Structures are given as structure tokens and as C-alpha cells.
């Protein structure tokens, strides 16, 4: 492992968690720590099982050489912001023991009605390192075939699927119209991966 990619030495010590709220998927704790000088302090942390996301790439029937990729996005209501957000398909890792790649396959069917022939890891992001231990594994989904959506909950039932050229999605990212963190990272990395062949 190179010096640039090695894990930095941590001089802080985690002493333990005190549960404050147990939710359906997340729970909130007050975590106790000790700094390098031995002083103790506490932080509120949202503990999470993590999430997955996928960037589904499709091609038009006349694009035999796969030169003009499109991406499939979903617009769905997000209660925390009280509005619909345009994003790549994603979901919580709420099935214990299910590998991240399988969760991503399931979410693609549920949210946008696609079955991926191929899934490749793009990255793992920390969407909000200051308040949660959640990690989101992002995949590139290719060789996608349409399948009936398997919608869950009111947000998904009212969601809309959008297919657009990948170059247009990149423009929305650059213009600040796609602001969801996993979608920004996923779209940018998918474009780079596809450009590499």
C-alpha cells in the first residue's frame, strides 16, 4: 500500500456509545472520545448500515457502437428537503448480510425497472462524515434490460424515471441542478470510466 493510500494514523480513542434514539434503519448515539492529550469529549452520531447507488447506463437501439450513452435517473420526494430530488437509483443496506452489489441490483429493479447485466464498483463515498458513519457504495450498471419496477413506499410509488444523455446529466451536475452527493460523484466517475473504454 502506498503512502498516499494508506490509512492515516488516528490519535483519538473511541470510548463508547450511548443510544439516544433507535429508528427503523438508523439510530442516534452520543459517542464518547478521548483526544491525543487525554481530554474527553462527546459527539452526536447517526449510526447507519450504509447505502448503495448505481449509475445505470443505456444506449439507443441505433447506437450500435455505444458512442452516446444515456443515464437513467429517478426523481422522488425526499421528506428531509420537502421536495423531489433528481438522483441515481439508490437505497439503504437494510437487508442484513446482503452484499452491496446485490442490494444495488435490487434497488435498480425497484426504483427504475432495470436489470443490470453487469455491475462494476466505482467508489465508496462518505456522504456526511461530520454527522454519520454511513458509507455509500456506488456502482456502474451496464447491459441493462427493462423489467417491471418493484416499488416500495409512497415516495417510490410517486417517483418518476428520467432517461437522458449522459452529457446532459453532466451539464446538470456542473450547473448545480443535480446536487445529490452520490449522484454527483456517480455521474462524474461513470463518465470517466466509460471514456476509458
C-alpha positions, 0 to 999 in steps of 0.5 A, spaced: 500 500 500 502 506 498 503 512 502 498 516 499 493 510 500 494 508 506 490 509 512 492 515 516 494 514 523 488 516 528 490 519 535 483 519 538 480 513 542 473 511 541 470 510 548 463 508 547 456 509 545 450 511 548 443 510 544 439 516 544 434 514 539 433 507 535 429 508 528 427 503 523 434 503 519 438 508 523 439 510 530 442 516 534 448 515 539 452 520 543 459 517 542 464 518 547 472 520 545 478 521 548 483 526 544 491 525 543 492 529 550 487 525 554 481 530 554 474 527 553 469 529 549 462 527 546 459 527 539 452 526 536 452 520 531 447 517 526 449 510 526 447 507 519 448 500 515 450 504 509 447 505 502 448 503 495 447 507 488 448 505 481 449 509 475 445 505 470 447 506 463 443 505 456 444 506 449 439 507 443 437 501 439 441 505 433 447 506 437 450 500 435 457 502 437 455 505 444 458 512 442 452 516 446 450 513 452 444 515 456 443 515 464 437 513 467 435 517 473 429 517 478 426 523 481 422 522 488 420 526 494 425 526 499 421 528 506 428 531 509 428 537 503 420 537 502 421 536 495 423 531 489 430 530 488 433 528 481 438 522 483 441 515 481 437 509 483 439 508 490 437 505 497 439 503 504 443 496 506 437 494 510 437 487 508 442 484 513 448 480 510 446 482 503 452 484 499 452 491 496 452 489 489 446 485 490 442 490 494 444 495 488 441 490 483 435 490 487 434 497 488 435 498 480 429 493 479 425 497 484 426 504 483 427 504 475 425 497 472 432 495 470 436 489 470 443 490 470 447 485 466 453 487 469 455 491 475 462 494 476 464 498 483 466 505 482 467 508 489 465 508 496 463 515 498 462 518 505 456 522 504 456 526 511 462 524 515 461 530 520 454 527 522 454 519 520 458 513 519 454 511 513 458 509 507 455 509 500 457 504 495 456 506 488 456 502 482 456 502 474 450 498 471 451 496 464 447 491 459 441 493 462 434 490 460 427 493 462 423 489 467 417 491 471 419 496 477 418 493 484 416 499 488 416 500 495 413 506 499 409 512 497 415 516 495 417 510 490 410 509 488 410 517 486 417 517 483 418 518 476 424 515 471 428 520 467 432 517 461 437 522 458 444 523 455 449 522 459 452 529 457 446 532 459 446 529 466 453 532 466 451 539 464 446 538 470 451 536 475 456 542 473 450 547 473 448 545 480 441 542 478 443 535 480 446 536 487 445 529 490 452 527 493 452 520 490 449 522 484 454 527 483 460 523 484 456 517 480 455 521 474 462 524 474 466 517 475 461 513 470 463 518 465 470 517 466 470 510 466 466 509 460 471 514 456 476 509 458 473 504 454 
